[in-house]
Amino acid sequence: MKTALIGFANNIHLHLDKLKCWSHSFQKFNPGSDVYLICANSTENEIEHCKQLGIIPIAVNVLQEDLGFINHKRLSHTYDFIKTCDHDLFIITDAFDVIFQNNPFTRLDTTNYDIFLGAEGINLGGEPWNFDTIKKNFPEYLDGCVLTPVVCSGVIAGKREALISLYTRMYELCENSQKGHNIIDQAALIVMLSLNEIPKVKLFQLNEHWTVHCAVAGPTNLFELWGFKNRILEQGFDIPYLEENQIKASGVLYDIVHQFNRIPEWNKALTSVYLNNE
């Protein structure tokens, strides 16, 4: 299968080190795959910086009034771009806080699944931030989402046609939401999961070591205060930890680490591999 990584970013000149970690870690484990960055309102200098990092830049214009809702406005630019590609399998991630520790495609069972998501290790009813975004954006769906696993829109993989359908539906939900919170895309994804609107979806649990979303599963200042640690342990999952500049659980590396910058020690350790040794 022909594979690719896709990200989306604006204000690129402020985040070149982050983009280096994102793109170079992916390229380390996927030397034959393409890396695309959809560059919103970018300058010629920013485009050139992307090329120097081995990133294929895709320039798009985003209206000023849409920048406040960029988290879901990016969805339409993403599915429009995928429609132009001849790749079979994609991973679409946030570009400023993702590092790869292995090939993220290795664990994907494309015979039985079309879409791949990473669970955060907690249900919606036990996670105040996502609960609040759904309450403000999709109050009509809130009761049906309480027992739904929290999944993160910052890391999604899948086949071409399935991703186009997923992102089109997510965008439609976002555009028709109450817009009570400016981050809507993840709420839409959780709503879709609760309604069984995502055909042939594989939901990776923390103990399957595909991805760890550190805002919930990492030792942030809220990890114990909001009860995340206990809820993760209650489900039988081991707590992720840092060892030799890598994030593991039960001695096994995670393929993808997301939101590591929420934990200063983890941020310093993971980025040092690409910022100090290259």
C-alpha positions, 0 to 999 in steps of 0.5 A: 500500500502507498502510505502518507502522513498529513498535517495541517498548520498555520503560523509555520515560522513559529513552529519549525522545531516542532515540525522537524520532530514531527516529520523527521520522526515519521521519516525515520520509520517510514523512509518511503512514505510522503509527508504532506503539510497543508499550510494555511496562509503561508509565506514563501519563506515558510513553504521553503522551510517545509521543503528543507524539512522533507515536507511536501507543502500544500498551500491553502487560504483560510478566511480570517473569520474562520481562523477562530474555528481552525480545528474543524475548518481544517477538515474540509481542506484535508478531505479536499486534498485527499481526493487529489491523492493516489495513496491507499492509506493515510495517517492524519495527525496534529503537527506540533505535538506528535512524535513517532517511535515506530512505523504507525502503519504496522499495527493497522489491520486493513483487511478488517478495518478502514478507520483507526482511532486511539482511545484515551483510556477513559469514557466521556463521563469521566473527562471534564474537558471533552464532556464540556465541548460536547455539552456546548456544541452537541447538547442533544447528543450528550446523554448518549455519549457519556459511556462512549470512549474518548477518542482524539481527533489529533491522530486518525488513520485510514483508507482513502475513501473511508477518510474522505467520508469520515472527514466530510461527515465530521465537517458537516456536524461541526458546521451545524453544531451550536458552536458553543466552543471553538474546538468542535472536531473532536466532539463531532468524532465522539458523537459519530462513534456514539451513534455507530456512524463510523463503519469498520472502525478499529479503536486501539486501547492504551494496552495495544500501544498504537498511540498515547494521548498524553493530555489524559494518559500522561502525568500532567498536573491534572492526571491525578487531580481529575482522576485520570490515573485511577480510571485508567488503572481501573480498566486494567491499563498500565500507566505510560512512562518515560524511559531512555527518551521513549514513552512506554507502557509494560515495557512496550513502546507506543508507535505514536506519542501525542501531546507530549508537550503537556509534560515538560520532562517528556517534551524535553526528552522526546524532542532532544532526539531530533533537535540535539542529535541531527 
